[in-house]
Amino acid sequence: GELVAIFDADFVPKPDCLRKLVHYFTDPLVGCAQMRWSHINGGYNLLTRLQTIMLDGHFVVEQTVRNRTGGFFNFNGTAGIWRRKAIEMSGGWQHDTLTEDTDLSFRAQLMGWRFVYLLDEDAPSEIPVEINAFKAQQRRWAKGVMQVGIKLYRRIWAAPLPLRVKLEMFFRLTGNISYPLMILVSLLQFPLLLVRYNQGFYHLMIFDVPLLFFSTISVVMFYGTGVWYLDEKRAKRLMHLPLVMAIGIGLAFSNARAVLEAVVGFKTEFVRTPKYRVEEASDETWKRKKYKRKRGWLPLLELGFAVYFLLAILYAVRFSLWGTIPFLSLFCFGYGYMGLMSILQAVGGHRLQGLWRPMLRRT
């Protein structure tokens, strides 16, 4: 066929989705049309609610802005149509990165093909309901995007593109290098508390408040925009933004490992995200569908860092360093949630996890 529609197994395309997409291919330069993802089980538990906010930020802000400003944006692997000629002329699907969709997208746009993004047309899909599946998905994306950056950065900088487009692509493809840096920042938190013990309220206002403001306002605006655009229950979901930041911090060890593997050229297999057909809030059947996963040491390291930040919080309380406690709490919750839930699910503690769900739903 001349056009190829692609949907992952967990997507439930709407009956008119092909008609919504195919119109744009009357332009012979359009190589791909992409729809926004929506979420069948976005309210299932705390993890799916946080993922919904994270994904909505990507689809509402990143993809929209890139498309409307003439920048490059990537096909998200599903919920779209490709022109077959665009795939073939760009070199086809290649297996040397874990994000073959991003790789092909950038090669196609470097060849001159135009991409179209449909913000207001959505394709419902399932979000991972377990933490290990979520971490595997995020790890694959982090490593794959870094691999694409290493593979294509010379072509990107040599291409006849505006400098602003090249810079955006550079930060897009190398942004995950922030995860190793986040671990370094985590390690420095306690020593900074010790060093700054004798500094008073004036120094807190001059140094700490601006730092905390500028390090959080961009995240709040980014994810808050997605919530505000899509969700009628905005106020309730906006309350989850601190936890979204904490989850991003909690991914630091898993994603840092993936980034370093990409940098040194260490190859790993494609670990697919489990799909359980979770549609209702009362659905517990996924807990009996076991995916075999290796038990690693990263969750123990994450729990160790959670304890580290708990001690830092106790130290801050002891010496009345109140302004630092909210910031430290994000790190403590992020690492603790990732580590504890990973261990519970890896050892098959489904009954224990079931006890968590009522509490998480109330959170």
C-alpha positions, 0 to 999 in steps of 0.5 A: 500500500501507499500508506501504512497505519501503525497502532500498538496492540493496546491502542483502541483507534476510534472508527474515524481515525483514518479519515482524520489522518489521511486527508493530510497526505493530499500534500505530496511532501507529507511523510507522516501524520501523528495523533495524540495519545489518550489514556484508557486507564489513566485513573487506575492508580497513583502511578497511572495518574502521574504517567498521564500528566507526564505524557500529556505534557509531552503531547500537548506542549512538546509535540505541538510546539515543535510542529507549529514552529517548523521544528522536527518532532518524532513519530511516537511509534504508534497512532499515526500513518506513514507514507511508504515512500517516505520510509523507503527513501529515508533508509527504512526501519533500522535496528541499531537504536532502541527507538527506531521510530525516533530514528526514522522520524529524524532521518525522514525530516532531514530528507525534507519530508513534512510531519503533521501533528494532530493535537485535538485528535486522540487514540486511546491506549493503556498505561503501564500499571506496574512500576517495573514496566514503567521503568523499563519503558522509560529506560528504553526511551532514554537509551534509544533517544541518546543512541539516535543523538549519537547516530545522527548529530553530525547529519543534523549539524551539517543539514541546511536547517535554522540554528534554532531547529538544530539547537532544539534537536540537540537538547531533545536528543541529549537531554537525558544526560541530566539523569547522571547529573541528577544523581550527583545533585542528590549526593550533594544535598546533605553536604550542602545542609552541613555547610549552610547550617549557620546561614540565616533567613536572609541567605535563605531568601537570597539563594534558596528561594530563587533556586527552588523557584526556577528549578520547579516553575518550568516543570510546573508550567510544562506539565500544568499546561497539559493538565489545563488544556485537556482535563476539566478536573484541573485543580485536583490533577494540578495537586499531583505536580509535586509527585510528578517531579518526584517520580522524575527524580526517582527514575534517575538511577534507571535512566542514568544507567541507560544513558551511560550504556548508550554513550559507551555503545553497550547493546541491550535487547528491546524490552517491550512494555507489558500490556494487560488490558486494564480498563476498569479501576476494579480490574485485578487480573493483571496481577496473575499475568506474570512477566519474568524480569531479572532482579537487579540491584538498582531498587536497593540503591534507590531505597538507600538514597531514600534513607539518605534523604530521610536522614537529611530531612531529620537533620533539617528539622533538628536545626530548623532548616524548614525551607529545604524540607519540601525540596528534600521530600521530593527526593525522598518520596521519588527514590523511596516509591521507585525502590519499594514498589520495584522490590514488592513487584519483583519478588511477587508481593502482589498481596502487599501491593494490593494493600497499597492501592486503596491508599494510593487511590486516596492520595 
